[in-house]
């Protein structure tokens, strides 16, 4: 089992003025699965992804990743897990405008102390996987939105993560570019990548092998079986 969430709760605010966001979330996912999580704005999708990606910790409950409970891990340990085991793809790309495509892709490898030559080789390999072999030395300002998102996907997979988290990866793209991005995710899944995609688009969610829904912090379709 890659992921197991047990009775996850997340509350923001203060004890006097609590703001509950997630309610008794139970969720299991086997390695190699492809899940989509759907829900309206404010439903708790991003909070759930932040917990899954070790960007935030639950208020209560237990999160097992590869059968290890890191629910209360230190900031240093969470950073190491993010760098070594989890790839992120966001709606707004988050590329450095003054870095070439391959340099953007290689950034997480630099933080992981991978030698420079290997960083370049792995970045180029990842860019080839997303169809950007001829754009490695281009800057983000020289690329289309769809190409920028492909660079972001290459950056996410160059560390060879166990889990790929995508938050509205087609939300800022036209329909044609969005289709190309989804084709890439399909290919990654076919090669064994574990993927969780946050989306509000039904057509995008249907590409996944399992669809979950979240409303007002309550997740359905993900209960441990």
Helices and strands as residue ranges (DSSP letters): E 3-13, E 18-29, E 34-38, H 45-52, E 60-65, E 68-69, H 75-85, E 86-90, H 101-111, H 116-129, G 133-135, G 140-142, H 145-157, E 163-167, H 175-190, E 194-199, H 202-205, E 210-215, E 218-220
